[in-house]
């Protein structure tokens, strides 16, 4: 799968829980503004990893649903 049909597919499996825990830990002790900045930086870093504007636009649309 590489199109719209795979958006939201769990690719992390059990590691998803580990990532969630790491994400929550990264926000510990941060103010709301600091958390928002962390999220913005993370989104930009992940977008750079994806590296495909068309794919990113589809993901943004899916996230707004």
C-alpha positions in Angstrom: 0.0 0.0 0.0 1.3 3.4 -0.9 -1.7 5.5 -1.6 -4.5 7.1 0.3 -5.8 3.7 1.4 -2.9 3.2 3.8 -3.2 6.5 5.6 -3.7 5.7 9.3 -2.4 2.1 8.9 -0.5 1.1 12.1 3.1 0.6 11.1 4.5 0.7 14.6 2.7 -2.2 16.1 3.6 -2.7 19.8 6.3 0.0 19.4 3.5 2.5 19.0 2.9 2.4 22.8 6.6 3.1 23.3 6.5 6.0 21.0 3.5 7.4 22.7 5.2 7.1 26.1 8.3 8.9 24.7 6.1 11.6 23.2 4.4 12.2 26.5 7.7 12.2 28.3 9.1 14.8 25.9 6.2 17.1 26.9 6.7 16.7 30.7 7.4 19.9 32.5 6.7 22.1 29.4 4.3 24.9 29.3 1.5 24.9 26.8 3.5 27.2 24.6 6.6 25.1 24.9 4.6 22.0 24.1 3.1 23.6 21.0 6.6 24.6 19.8 7.9 21.0 20.4 4.9 19.7 18.4 5.6 22.2 15.6 9.3 21.2 15.4 8.4 17.5 15.5 5.9 17.9 12.6 8.5 19.7 10.5 11.1 17.0 11.3 8.7 14.2 10.4 7.6 16.1 7.2 11.2 16.3 6.2 11.5 12.5 6.7 8.5 11.9 4.5 9.9 14.2 1.9 6.9 14.1 -0.4 4.6 17.2 -0.6 1.7 15.3 -2.3 1.8 12.7 0.5 2.1 15.4 3.2 -1.0 17.2 1.8 -3.0 14.0 1.9 -1.9 13.4 5.5 -2.9 16.9 6.4 -6.3 16.4 4.9 -6.7 13.1 6.7 -5.7 14.7 10.0 -8.4 17.4 9.6 -11.2 14.8 9.2 
